[in-house]
Each structure stands twice: as structure tokens, then as C-alpha cells.
Amino acid sequence: MRNVYFIGIGGIGMSALARYFMHEGKGVAGYDRTSTPLTQALEKEGAHIHYTENVAQIPLAFRTTDTLIVYTPAVGADNLEMHYFRKNGNKIIKRSEALGLIASGKKLLAVAGTHGKTTTSTMLAHILTAADGGCTAFLGGVSKNYNSNLLLSKNNLLVAEADEFDRSFLRLFPDIAIVTSIDADHLDIFGSHEEVKKAFKDFVGQIKPRGTLIVKKNLSTNGKPNFVLHFSEKVYTYSFSEEADFYAKNIEPQQGGYYKFDLVTPGGIIESCTVGIPGWVNVENAIAAGAVAWCAGIQPEKLPQALQSFQGVKRRFDVQVNTSTFSFIDDYAHHPEELHAAITSIREMFPGRKITGIFQPHLYTRTRDFAPEFAQSLSLLDELILLDIYPAREEPIKGVTSSLIFDNVTIDNKMLCKKDNLLKTLKGKNLDVLVTFGAGNIDSMLEQIKNTILGE
């Protein structure tokens, strides 16, 4: 194939693939609904992108049968460009299949989990790059160290975020896999939590012979993952501070929400580790990433410096402002468990301070399925500003609004707010610690929020 055309090119996983194929010398073009910093960056790098669903806007060079078509499951079945390429006889594959084909010839380190996988995989890729000769990496977020969601290397190591949505990770056959969490999520796809667990069991069953599985300790029983019936290869467990194959001991809180700790491994203790980003949850992510790196053969003495130099991922516990009078963090948390982990980490970072959270729910189905759990996590805040649901790929569901969450939040200081009225609402508030949460488009307002509060 000379050219690759992406339908939904602006997605985080799709854009990484687009960058990869451009690096491989292929012509790259695509369609997405909206222009974003990701698509604008791709255009500067040489991709041809348009934002109206219109066959006439597809470049002529891409309308030939030697163009590979890659699409995301978020694209609707009625997409006009998909119809055109089907009639045209082009080879059409999902994003997950494209990633699986690329990974098939590599030593694959796969990071799976209903949450935690983006920071963990980005941290792992950075450890390998900073300490051990690099890797190719397809990431679910933009690394702040490299300002990209794609890392490239000539060696045979590949780090990939193994996405459970649409069972995409079943296209991957890892040499080493880690599972960070298996919460109920994407029930519009899976139908039940049991089906989520079954998909993870199937994924783990695809680890290559003599491969390695690393699993968070609370997901396992007697060293064996309780969601796997017949996994007979090497299994390790990890934990934040509970004794496991990999865990942190001698944990010492530092100023600004950072932690110093010793990392216990099966081969000994790696002393004096500090992660370059704050929050206890990122210590847990560092233990997970460090475990994979250790199993991949990294020199243990190089790990502390690599962790210290990690700058984080955009939209993951992303500190925007941090002064003595005002702190502002943006976070992608869009599941109740993610919200709980983020808010408790922020509590430890800023003891005794008032925490205001702005939450934009993501998807009608997720709001419907987890409204009580969302309310429970958001009740850990001191103040809540709850926005309307960001629909993404979904049509509205009758009776499903943000009020399903709001009515169950137990704190008194809470309000519903339209996104268009958010800046006006914030202008009159006395804010101490502010956090924006959600996987929608709340991040498009970060600069406006900062300017409104700081008076710039």
C-alpha cells in the first residue's frame, strides 16, 4: 500500500498510527469532525486532513485501491467516506488491526487495564528510552517529555497501550503484559462486568509462550490472577505498599505531593526512587512501569534517574498552576474509580485546602451505568461544578442527564452548570485548589479558565 487514509484521524490512537506510517514513508490523509491540536500537528507533519464528511475532499491520490483504509470503532456505520471506500474495493481495517500488524514482528510490552494504562505505558516508554536504548511506543496520551504520542526506535521493543474498548486488545500477542485494573466499564460494548473480565482473560491467554504477566495484587489470588483459569506462564504481582513481587517500602512524602520510596523487586531493592510528577497514584503507576521494565531486562540502577526525569502525560494529573494561593490540575478521569484515585491523591497533595472539582461526564451510557458510583467519588470534593454530559459517539438517552449524578452527591456545595456558562460561574468564586475532570472537551477551556481566575 502506497497510501494510508484514516477515518477518525484525530483520535489519540489513530494519530499515533498516522505518525508511524508517515515515518515509514507512506502518504497519509484523513477525515475528522473537528480540528484539534493533534490534527493541526499532523497537518504540519505532512498529513492531508479535512473536517467535512465529503468524498470530494478526499485527495485524488487516496481514491485508488492501493490505499489502505484505517478506521476507529467510534465512526458511525453511516459514514459516507466508509461507504465510498467499501464500494471502491479498498482494504479496510480497524485501528486495532493496524496496531496488531505492526506489533506482530516486535517484542511487545502491552499495558492493559480499565484505568491507569496511559500513564503507566508512557512512563514505561520513558524508562526504556532514558535508561535502556529506547523503544517504539504507541501511547494513549501525549508524553510531556517528547511532546508526542509516538516514540520511534530501531530496536525490536514495542510498548503499546492495550485498549479493552471494542475488545481491541485481542489483536495483540504480548511477550510481557501488565493488567492494572479490571473495573466494570464500556458496558455499552460488553453488557456486563463478567464480560469485561472474560475479555481480559482472553487477552491474557494471548501472551506468548514463556511470556510474563504482571497483575495488580488486588486482582489476584495466591499469585494467580483470579480472572484467568489456565494461565501457566510466569506471573508477578505488584502493589502500591502492600507486600507483593513489586511494591514500595519506606515511603516518605515530600513537599509538593511527591514521594520518595524504595522499590522492592524479586531481584532486590532499588533505593531512593522519586517520580517526577506528584500524587500517590503515580507512585503506583511507577511501580507498575518499573515492574515491566525490570522483566524486560532494564538495568535496575538506571531506574531511579529515569523515574525522576519523567514529566508526565498531558491531561493526566496535569498541573497547570501551583502557587501558594491557587493550584489548578487537569485530569482525564472519566470513571468512578479514576475519580476516587485522583481526588484522594490531590487530598494528600494539598492537606487542609478546599478542593473544587469541575466534572464533565463522558457518554450517556457510562453516566447511566455508574451514576451512584460517580456521585460517591465526587462527594469526596469540597465543592462540585457538574457540567452536561459530553456525548462523544453516542445519541442522547431519554432521562439520562447529569442530574442522575448530581442528585446523589452528598456534599452541600454543588451546582449544575452549562459549559457555556462555566467561565462566568468561576469568575465570582474564591478558589483554592481547582481540578477539571473528564474525557470530553473540557481541556479546550484550560487557558480560558486560567485567564479568568488569574485575571490575565
N, C-alpha and C positions, 0 to 999 in steps of 0.2 A: 504494500500500500504506500503510495507516494504522499497522500494527504490524510489528515485525521480531522473530522468535524465533530464538535461537541454540542449536544443539545442539553443546555443547562450548564454552560461552561463556567459560570461564576461560583458554583459550589466549591467548598473548600477541597474536597477530594478530587473533583473534576479539574479544578485549576492546577493542582499538583501534577495530574496526568498530562494536561496540556503543556506545562513547562517541560516535562520529561520528553515528550515527543518532539517539541521544538529543539531541545538539546540533541536529540537523535537525528536531526536534520529533516524532519517531516514538515510539510506545510500544515499549519494549524489555523482553524477558523471555528466559529461557533455562534450560538444564539443564547441569550439570557434575557429575562424580563426587565432587569434593571441594571444600570451602570453602578458599579461599586469600586472601592479602592482596589479590590482584587482584579476585576476585569480591566480596569484602567492600567494596572501594572502589566497585565498580559498583553494589552494592546501596545504598550511601549516596548515590550519584548518581542513583538512581531506577529502576534495573533490578530486575525481579522474578526471583529466581533460586531454584531448588530443586536438591537434591542426591541425589534418588532417582529412578531411571528409571521414571516413573509418569505416564501420560497424565492421571490425575485431578488431578495437581498443576499441570498447565498452566493458567494463568489463563483463565477463560471468554472474555475479550475477545480472546484469541490463538488461539482454536479456530475462527475464521471464515476464509473463503477470501481475505479481504483482508489476511491476514498473510503476509509474506514469510518463508520459512524459509532460514536460512543455516547450513551445517554444515561441520565440519572433516573432512578425509580420515582423521583419526585415529579417527573414530567408526566403530564396527563396523557391518557390514551388517545385523546382527540387532537394532539399536536399536529399542526399542518405540515411541518417540516419532516416529522417522522413518517407521515403518510407518503410524502413525496419520495423519500429515500427507500421506503419499502417497495413502492411501485417501480422505482428506478433499478432495483436489484442489488443495492449496496449491501455489504456485510454490516450488520448492526449488532452491537454487543453492549451489555451493561457496563457501567464503571467498574463494578466488582470483578467482572470477567477480564477486563483490560489489566487491572492490577494483578489478578491471578496469573495471567500470561507472563507479565514482566517478572513476577516473583518466582516463577517456576524454575528458573535456572540459577537461583541465588540461594545462599544460606539465609533463611528467613527467620527473623526475630519478630514475632507478632504479639501485639499488646491488645488484649480484649477486655471487655467489661462494660457494663451499662453506664458507668461513670468512672472518671479517673484516667481513662486511656489516653486522652490527648496530652495532658501534662506529662504523664509517665513516658509515653513514646517519644515526645520531644526532648525530655530530659535524657532518655537513653541514647537518642541520636547524638545529643551534645556530648555526653560522656565518651562515646566511641570516637567522635570527631576530635575532641580536645585531648584525649588521652591515648588513643589507640589506632591512629591511622585512618579514621573516618568510616563512613558508610553511605549508602544510598538510603534515603528515608522519605516516605510518603506520610505526611503529617496531617492531622485533623485540625490544625491551627497554625498561625503564623509565628514561627520562632522569633523571639526578640533578639537572640544572638545573631541570627543570619537574615532576618527580615524576609523570610520565605517559608513556604510550607513544603518545599522540596530541597533535599540535600543530595548531592551527587558525589560519587566516589568511583574509582576504577577497581576497587576490590570487590569481593563477592558477597559482602554483608549487606543485607537489606532489612531496614526497620519499617514496619507497616502497622498502622492503626487498623485493627481488625474489627470492623463495624458490624454489629449484630442486626442493624436495620435491614429489613428485606432479606435477612439471612445472608447478607453479602459476604460475611467471613467464611462461608462454606466453600468459597473459591480459593481459599488459602490452605497450604500444607506446610506448617511451620517446622523448623528444626528446634526452636525454643519458643514456647508460648507462655504468656502470663495472663491470668484472669484476675482482675481487680475487684469485680463485683458482679452479681447476677440478680439485680433487683427487677421487679416487675416494671416493664416499660414497653413502649411500642405495642400496646395491646390491640391497636387497630390492625396490626400485622399478625401478631401471634395469637391473639384471642384470650390467652390465659398465661399466668406466671409459669405454670407447668410446661407450656410450650416454649417459653423463653429458656427454661432450664434444659429442655430437650435439645434446643438448638445449640446451646453451649456444650452439652455432652457430645453432640455430633462434631462440633468444631474441635474439641479436644481429641476426639477419636481420629482426627486427620493429622495429628502430629506425626512426623516421620518416624520410622523405626529407629530405635536408640536415641530418640529425641528426649526433650526435657519439658516438663510442665512445672510452672511456679504458680501458686494459688494463694490468695489471701487466707489467713488461718481460719477466720470465722466461716469460711466456705467449705471447710474440710473436716473429716472425721478420721482420727488415728492416722493422720498423714496422707490419707487418700481423699481426694475431692468427693464430697457426698453426692455430686451430680454426675459422677462418672462411674459406670458399673464395671468396665473391663479395661481400664487404662493400666497397662503393665509396665510402662516405661518409668524413667526417673521422675520423682515428684518431690518438690521442695515447697515449704510454706513460708510466708512472710507475715509480719505484723508490725504495727507502729511501736509498741513497747512490750507486748506480751511475748513470752519466750516462744521462739519458732526457729526454723533454719536460718532465717534472716530477720533481725529485729534491731531496734535501737535501745541502747542502755546508757546510763549516765547522762540523761537528757538534761541540759541546762538552758533555761530560757535566757535569751539575750535581748538587748534593747531593740525596739522596733519590731518585735514579733518574730525575730529569728531564733534559731535553736542550735546549740552545739551538742553533738552526740557522738557516741562510738557505735559503729555498725558491726554487729555480730554476724559472721558468715560461717559456713561449715568449715572453712579453712583457717579461721582465726578472726581476730578483732581488728577492724580498721578504725583507728583512733582519730579523734578531733575532726569530725565532719561538720560542715555547716553548709546549708543550701543557700544559694544566692538570692532567694526570694522568701518572703515571710510566710508564717502560718504553719500550724502543726500538720495540717493536711498535706502540705508539701514535703514535710519530713517523711510522711508515709509514702508519698509518691517517689521520693528519692530512694527509699528502701526497696521499693518495687523495681525501679530502674536499675539500681545498683545490683540487685539480685540477677537480673537478666544479663547485665554486663559481666558480672562475675562468672556466670555459667558460660558466657561466650568467650571467656578467656582473658578478660582485661587484667592488666597488672594492678593488684589491689592498692598499691601505694600511690597510684595515679588518680584514684577515685576522689579523695578529698578536694584537690585543686579543681578537678572538673566540676564537682558539685558547687563549689564556691563561685565559679565563674558563670554558672547558669543564670540567665537573665529573665527566664520565664516565657510565657506564651501570651500573645495579645488576646484579651478577653478572658483569660484565666487568672483569677485573683490578681488582676492588673491594676497596680497602684497608680492612680492618675495625679493625686495631690497628697502630700503628707507633711503638714506643718503642725506646730504646737496648738493651733487654733482650729484647724479644719483638715480632715482627711477624706479622701474620695477614692473608692475602689470600684472597678467594673469587673463583673464576673458572669460567665456563661451559664451558671447554674440554672437548669430548667427542669429538674426532677426533685421531688421532696428530699431524698437522701443527699443530693448535692447541696441543696439549700441548707440542710442541717449541718453538714460538714463545714461549709463556708462560714455560716453565721457563728458557729462555736469557735472556729479559728479566729474570726475577727474579734469576738469577745475576749479571747486570750491576748490578742494583739493590743487591744485598747481597753484595759480594765477600768471600769467605773465611768466610761464615757457613753454618751447617748448615741445609739446606732439607729439611723433612719434607712430603711430599705425601700427602693423602688423596684417593684417586680412586674415584669411583662410576661404573663403566661404564654406558653408556646403550644399551639394546637388545641382545637376543641376537644379531640378525643382524650388527650392527656389530662386536660382540665376536668373533664367528666369522670375519668377513671380514678383520679387521685386528689380530688378536691379536699377531702378531710385531711389527707396527709400533707398537702401543701399548706393548709391552714395551721396545722400543728407546727410545722417548721417555721413558718413566717411569724408565729406567735412568740418566737424567741427574740424578735426585734423589740426595740423600744417604740418605734414608730413605723407604720407601713403606709406607703402610697402604692395602690394597686391599679395598674393600667388595664385597658381592654386586652382581650386575647389576640395574639398575633397568629393569623390563620395558616401561614405558610402554604402548604399544598392542599389544605382542606377547605371544604364548603362549610358554612355555618350549620350547627346542630341546634334544633329547636330547644329552647330552655337552657342551653349551655352558655353561660356568661361568667365573667369574673366574680359575680355575686355569689356563685357556688362556693368559692374560696372565702370571700370576704365575710360572709355570714357566719363562718365557723372560726374565724380568727378571734382569739380570746383577749388580745390587748385592747385597751380603750382607744389608744391614739392611732386610729386607722382611717383611711379615706379612699374612696374610689375616685379615679381621675382619668379623664381622656388624655391621650398622648399629646394632642394639640394644646392642651391647657397646662401641661407639666411645667414649663418654664415660668409661667405666671404664678403657679402654685408655689414653686420653690423660692421665688423672689421675696416673698414675705416671711420665710421661715428662718428660725435661728438653728442652723445645722452644725453638728459637731462631727460625727462620722457618717458619711453618706455612701451607700452601696447601690449600684444598679445591677439587677439580676435579670437574666433571660437570654434565650437563644434566638430571639427575633431581631428587630431592627433598632432596639433601644441604644445600641452602640453608635448609631448615626447621630445621636444627640450629645455625645460626650463633651465636645468642645463648647457647644451652646450652654450645657449645664455648668461647666467650669466658668465660662464667661459671665453667666447670670449670677452665680454665687460669689465669685471673686470681684465682680464689678468691672470687668475688663471690656 
